[in-house]
Amino acid sequence: MTKSISRISKTQYIKGMQCPKALWFYRHRPGLAPKIQETQQQIFDTGHDVGSLAQQYFNGGVEITEEYYEIDKAIASTRQYINDGKETIFEATACSADGGYSRIDILQKSGVNRWDLIEVKQSTMLKDYHIDDMAFQRYAFENAGYDIDKSFLMHLNNRYVRFGDLDLTQLFILEDCTDIIKNKQAEIPDKLKTLLAVANSEDEPVIEIGNHCSWPFECEYAYHCWQGIPEYSVYSVFAGEKLQQLLSKGIVDIKDVPADFDAPGRKIIDVNAFKNNQVHIDKNEIKNFLDTLVYPLYYLDYETIFPAIPLFDNSSPYQQIPFQFSLHIQEKQGGELRHIEFLHTEPNDPRPEFVKALIESCGEKGSVIVYNQAFESRINNELGLTFPDDKTKLTAITDRMIDLLKPFRSRSLYHPEMKGSASLKRVLPAFVPEMNYDDMEIGNGGDASMMYLLCQKDLVSAEEKNTIYKNLSDYCGMDTMAEVRLLEILYNYSE
Ligand code: SF4
């Protein structure tokens, strides 16, 4: 029998708000949570970077250093610092009489025995899910006897442009959320009581899977609750009323969707292709797309980093900074390929060299094939703003872009193995099974970005850097070869 508890943390409260069963798993099945992924670790690391800069902003504060489970000690230390006359306390801790305990990033004195609560987030704006988070903190502190003045969200300012040393007063925005947070207070006691009861129950709550499993956060127990659901199911295709119609008839597998089911828009193509295991082909639309191509073709792909804290002058929080491109050039249909690649390996801003190499490599005529044009054209636009002397040439490259994603997204050509997605990582192995990213050391843009940042921040040895650069080169080159092969596929299906 699990030991009874009389209080829950803000993290557990937020988890329970999304799904009481997730809170129950957290309390009763601790072994069920999967190990932390590398990308999640990177998010936490970024959070720590932002958190420590926020502490520098409030220079001179003192920090509660007790471990997260030493709640009573942390509460006592907070009180002690206040009695000692401290005016800024990081990680201050309080617990309401009915068992809600919370740490606040910054407790800041605002008047005689009055305090502001400041929650630091690495986002660039207030998001819906921040509100419950901050409301719970205010509740914990007010009900522990603190006289709370304002509730602030301290987030990054994506309009800040770095020049020289970081200007913390510009990097951060303190958003006053007091009114909206106060309006949430009345609902907290009942919710807290309910979630405490869930946490203390020996019985697993009966809660069906649904949209709440991925909103506002991807639930860590999804692998457990969703076992038995096919990877591609009615949940993947439908939502709302249509989904409920099928579930109410016990239909989960796409293969069981009735032939006369009124699936909206392109979904009918997806469902029928999957049920019949047949490729959907619209030859006219494919031909129309191919007619837009002008040779020579330049198959292009970028890789970027987007650090929360700008690393370079003339860049902003989360701005995409391109550091690598791959380019395959083909003079005529089915002709030889020439490969050019650029990878910046110096510990400084990659953009000046990137722009120079790009303009030199892309020529002046012929279509520039990209997969998901919104990304590459946005990078070019931003580069044009940063380097106005090169703007015209960058715009000319953008104007020549043809988006290879379009015929797949529009279902001019659709393979059942695409399973509703037109992403390159799904389309390529569907049509070219011998080419996939599974065995690559770096197999997606997120990993490419993370590994490159390790090099830029000098967190790996020279030898590891060389391995990373080699893997990055393989990965980006694979993306443009994928474009080459998918265009061949379109030609084949147009005949
Ligand atoms: S996967 Fe879904 S049902 Fe299962 S615990 Fe998470 S949110 Fe709840």
Boltz pocket constraint, residues with backbone or C-beta under 6 A from the ligand:
constraints:
  - pocket:
      binder: B
      contacts: [[A, 18], [A, 19], [A, 20], [A, 21], [A, 22], [A, 25], [A, 207], [A, 208], [A, 209], [A, 210], [A, 212], [A, 213], [A, 214], [A, 219], [A, 220], [A, 221], [A, 222], [A, 223], [A, 225], [A, 226]]
      max_distance: 6.0
